[in-house]
Amino acid sequence: MAYDFRLPDIGEGVAEGEVVEWFVKEGDSIKEDGPLVSVLTDKANVEIPSPKAGRIARIHAKVGEKVKVGGLLVTIDTGSGPAPSAPGPSSASRPVPPVASPTPPTGGDRGPAAGATTTPPTDTSARVLASPYLRRLAAEKGTDLRTIRGTGPGGRITEADLGAATSGSQSPGATSSPALPPPPPTPSASPSVRPSMGSLDTPQRVPIRGIRRAIADHMSLSTHTAAHFTYVEEVDVSELILLRDRMAKHVEKQGVKLSYLPFFVKAVVAGLRAHPRLNATMDDATSELVLHTTFNIGIATAAPDGLIVPVVHDAQTKSVLQLSREIAELAEKGRAGKLTRPEMTGGTFTITSLGALGGVLATPILNYPEVGILGVHKIQRRPVYRPDGTIGPADLMNLSVSLDHRVIDGIEGAQFLATVKSYLEDPHQMFAEMA
């Protein structure tokens, strides 16, 4: 019997999802609740299990395709009736193979290159042990992970295993087959000299999919909607460095490494309290600036698939230790692709930092519909003139704030950054106000 499975409602406000990865192919058997497909919504990957046991009769949405909630994803033959022959075009239109003992792909199939360590899949419904990053990488390279023997713990496929399979090299422990001798050279009628043409260009096309495409769409929306302007200020963080070094000894006893980010979060919250129009999001549908009463600070974080922005909710209620621990946990979950939708949404202002690689200056792009984003740049020790006329060393850095000029004027942005600067240059204010 044919069962048409449609994209379910997988979160409040979610209208569509992008197919990131299929864990099955047409003709595969699958168990009920077995891994079926990974779908991206609002930069969060959601793994959807199969609602039925049976055979995959037809896949209707290819990788990279966006499907509306209620849109047809896959047809499953549950075995209690004839397999379907759905009319119309399909994104996976090759004929459904008969159910048989699977064999390793050959010829034009999407399998690993010759010489890689492979094993025929014995249970097509069993999930391969591999990270989401490797799954996407394998999909881009056209490699079936089920044909690769993992050398990691518990048979997990490592990046080296995937590299060996796609390059045709032999994985550790594999049994090598005798190499065929190279064919004899073809005699030439007369020797000729070929002119040097230089190296041949062999470009590689990389599909823009998943989180990378979500980032591309979001950045395009932001730059084409908001009227960006950037204001820059130099900050002397000498006192902040001393305070951070003293506090680190106590915080690290709790098993948390103390960075500068928690202090920037606290300084930003102080700036937003003083200038609440920056703690806002723009509703372009109603032409309204939505002012928020809580301070949900997004922290731009590098992940294998691109930049993500997990959110520290209610930052105004948290201590330096709590902020440090939560920022570290969110970053770790982000790099592992395990962030939930609530952890990725609801931000009211964003901080972006590259740490020691922060550079001298940047003009961050707004995390639309937010109206403000702070860029944190590297700290450098330089000589400065003191108020008493002497010259001495100081730890200096630049902060750059990008704002939506449609609703935030330059003077308001300058005043906000001046407040942030005052808290970073005299960081004890952050704690004096809590007394």
N, C-alpha and C positions, 0 to 999 in steps of 0.2 A: 504494500500500500504506500502511496506517495504522501509524504508529509512535507509541506512547504513551511520552512522556518524563516520568520521575518525578524528584523532587528527589533529587539524589545526596548522598552523605555528603561534606559540604564542610568538615569540620574535626573534630578529635578532641573528642568529647563533645557535639557539636551534634545535638540531637534534632529541631529544627524551625527553620524560617525564615519570615520575613514577606516577602511580595511587595511590593517597594517601587516597581518600575517595569517595565512591559513595553516592550521596544523594537520590538515588532511588534504587529499586530492580526490578527484572523481574516481570511483571504484573502490576506495578504501572502506574497510569496515570500521565502525565506531561504536563505543559503548555509551550507554546513557550517562550523562554528566562527564563524559570524556572531553578533553580540550578540543575545541572546534575552531575558534577564530579569535584573533586579537583585534580590537577596534579602538581607535583613538578618539577621545572626546575632550575638548578643552585641555589638550596637552597631557591628559592622563590616559594611559593604556588600560583597557578593560578586557580581560580574558573571558570569553563567553563559552560556557560548556554546551555540549549537545543535549537537547531536550529529549531525544529518543535514541534508542539503539538501532542500528541497521547499517545500510550501505549508502555511501555518498553517491547519489545518482547524478546530481548536477549542481555545480557552483555557479551562482548567478552574479556575484560581485567580485571583481578581480582586485588584487592588491593595489592600493593607491586610489581606489574608487570610493567616493562618498555616497553613503546610503542613508536615506531618511528613516526616521523611526517608523516602523511598519513596512519598510521596504524589504523585498525578497532577498534573502541571503543565500539559502541553499535548499535543495530538495533532497530528502532522505527517504530511501526505500526501506520501510520498516519490516519487510519480509512477509507481510500478511496479505499481499496482493501484488499485481504486476507492477514492475518498475515504470515510472512515468516517462513520457516522451513529450516534455513541455514544448509547445510551439514557440516560435519567435527567437530572436537572437539571444545569445548567452555570452557572458564575458569569458566563460571557459567552455568553448564550443566543440572541443574534440570529443569523439564518441566515447561512451562509457565502456571501459574494458570489462570483460566477464570476470566474475569472482574466481580467483585462482591463487595458487601459491605464488606470492610475489617473488620476482627475480631482480637482480641488480640491473639498473638502467644501462643500456648500451646504445651505441650509435648516437643518434641525435637527441636522446633523452637528456633531461637535466640532471645528470649525475656527475660525480667527480672525474677529474682527468685520469687517464690511464696511469697506473703505477701507484695511485693512492691506496691507502689501506681501507678497504670497504668490506662490509658484511651485509648479506641480504637481510632486509627487514623481515623478522619472523612474526611480529604482531603489529599490524599497521595502525591499530588503535592505541598502542602504548606510546606515551609521549617521550620524545628524545630528551635527554638531560643536557640542556644548553641554555645559556642566558638569553634574554630578549635581544641583546645587542648582537650576539652571534647569529641568532635566527634571522634578524634583518640583514646582516652581512651576507649570510648564506643565500638569502632570497635574491639579493642584488647580484650575486655571482652566479645564480642559477644552479646551486648545489643542493641536493637532497640530503639533509642531515641524517636521515635514517640509514644512509649507506656508509656512514663514517663511524669507525670504531673509536670511541672516546678513551683517552688515556688518563683522564683526570679521576678524582675520587669518585668511586661508585659508578665508573663508566661515563662520567660527565665529559662532554666534548669541550676541548679547549681551543683557544684561538690558533695554537700551533697545529692542532689536528685539522682544523678547517683550512689553514694555509697549506698544509701538506697535500690535502685532497685537491684543492683548486690548482696547485702548481704542478701536481703530478709526482711530487717527491714521496719517498717511502717514510711512513710513520715508524716510530720506535716499536720494535717487537713484531713488525710485519714480515711476512715471508716473501722474499724477493724472487721473482721469476727471471730466468736467464734472458739477458738482453739480446736482441737480434742484431746481427752485424749490419753496419751501414751499407747501403747499396753502393756498388762501384760507380765511380764517376762516369758520366756520359761523355764519350770522346767528342771533341769539337772539331769541325771540319777545318777551321783555321783559327788560330789564336786572335783574339781581339782585345782591345783596351777600352774599358768602360770609363767614361769620364766620371769624376767624383761628383756625386749629386748631394752630398751631405746626408745627415741622418734623416730617416723617414719619420714623419709624424704619425704616431699611433694613438690618437685621442681615445679617451675612455669616457663613456656617458654614464653619469651617476644619477639615478632616479631621485627626484626630490619628493620624498614620501614621509609619512608618519610625522614625528615631532618636527623634523626639519621643514616640512611643508607648512605645518601649523605656524611655525615661527615666521616663515616667509609671508604667509597670508596676514599674520598679525602685524608684522613690521610695515607691510604695504598699507594696511588699513590705517595704522598710526600716522605714517608720514603723509598720506593723502587726505587725512581728516583734520588732525590737529595742526595748529600754526606754531611750530617749534621756535623757541629762542633759548639761548644758553647764556648763563651768567657765571663768571669764574671768580673765586676768591682764594688768596693765599692764607694759610693757617699755620701758626706756630704750635706744634703739638709736643713740645719738649716736656711740659708738665704731664701731658697724657701718657707719654712713654714711661715716665717715672712711676705714675700711679698704676699703670697696667703691670709693670714689672713687680711692684709690691703685692698687688692683688693676685697675680698669677700663682704665687707660692701657696696661697690659701685655696684658690679655686681648683688647682691641679690636685690637691689632696682629695677632692671629690671625684677624681677621674676625668676631669674636663680640661682640655687645653684652652687657655684664654687667648683669644685673638683681639684685635681692635674693633671688630664689627659690633659687639654688644655696646660699646661706648658710642659708636656712630648712631646706632639705633636710638639710644637714650637721648643723644643730642638732637636727632631729627624729631623725635617725639616732642621735645621741648620747643623746637622751632615751629612745629605744627600746632601746638597749643597756642603759641603767640600769634600765629597766622593761619587760622582755621580754614581759610579758603583754599589752601594748598592740600589739605587733607580731604580730598574730594575726587569725585568721578563725574565725567560729563555724560549727560543723557542727550544725545543729539536728536533722538526721536521726538523729544518734547522741548528741546532747546532749554534745558535746565541744568544748573550746576548742583550736584547732590553733595551736600556737606555731611561728613560722617562724624559721629561722636566717639567712635572707638578708633584706635590707631593700629591698623593691620599692615605691617611693613613687609613688603616683598623683598626677598634677598636673591638677586640674580646669581645663578649657580651654573657652572660648566658641567655638562653631562656628556656621555659618549655620543648622543645623537644631536647635541646642540644645547643652546642656552635655555635653562628653565628658571622659573621664578616661584619657588615655594614661599608661602606666606606665614609670618609669625603673627598670629592673631592676638589682639589685646596686649600689644607690646608695652603699653603704659603701666600694666599691672605686674611686670616681671622684673626680677633682679638681674644683675650682671651675670650671675651664675646660671640662672634659669634661661636667660637669653643665649648664653654661650652654649649650653647643653642642647637647647632646641634647634639652634642654627646648625650645629654639627649633625644632629640626628636627621634634620630635613635634607641637608646636603648629601649625607650617606644614602638615604632612601632615594633621592633624586638620581644619583649616579647608578643605583641599582635598578632604576625604573619601577620603584615600588610606591611612589607618591600617590595618595588618594586624591579624588577630585576636590574635597574640602580643603586639603593642604595646598592646592594650587589656585584657589579662587578666593575672592573677597578682599583682595588687597586695596589699600587706599593711597599708598605711596610706596615707591620702590628705591632701593639702594643697590648700586652695581659697583663692584670692586674687583680688580684683578690682583689685589695684594701687592707683592713685591714687583709684579710686572705691570703695575697700574699706569705707567707712563707719566708724562708731564701733563697732558691735557686730553680730554675727549669730549664729544658732544653726544651724550646718551640720547637714544630714541625713547620717547614716552611709552610706558606700558599701558597703552590705551585700554579703557577709557579714563585711567588716572591722568591727572593734570600736572604731576611733578615727579621727577626722578633725579636722584643725587648720584653723581659720579665721584668715586673716591680714588685718588691717585697716589703714587708712591711717595714715601717719606725720604727726604734727602737732607743730610746735614750740610749747612752752608753758613758762611760768616754773615752776620747782620749787624747793623748799627743799633746800639742800645739807646734808650732815652737819655742816658747820662753822657752820650757822646762817644762811648767806647765801642769797640768792635769785639764781638764774641760769637761762638758757635750757637746754632739753633737748628732744631729738627723741623723742617718746613715741608709742607705738602700743599697741593692744590685741590680744591673741591669745585666741581662744576655741577650746576643745577640746570636741567632742561625743563621748561614749563610750556604750557599751552597758552600762547599769547592771546587767544580768543577770549579768555576769561581771567588771566593773570597778567597784571601789568609789570613792567620792568622794576619799578620801585618796590613792589610787593615781594618779588623774587629776591631782590637785593637785601631787603630787610629780613626775610626768612634766613638767608644764608649768613647774614651778620649775627643772627641769634645762634645758629648752629656753631658758628666760629667761636663765639664767646664761651659756649659750654665746652668746647674742645680745648680751648686755650686755658680755661680755668675749670677743669673737669670735676672739682669738688662740689661745684654747684649742683651737679646731678644728684648728689646724695644729701646735700644740705636741705634741699626742698622736701625730702622725704622724712626729715626729722620732725 
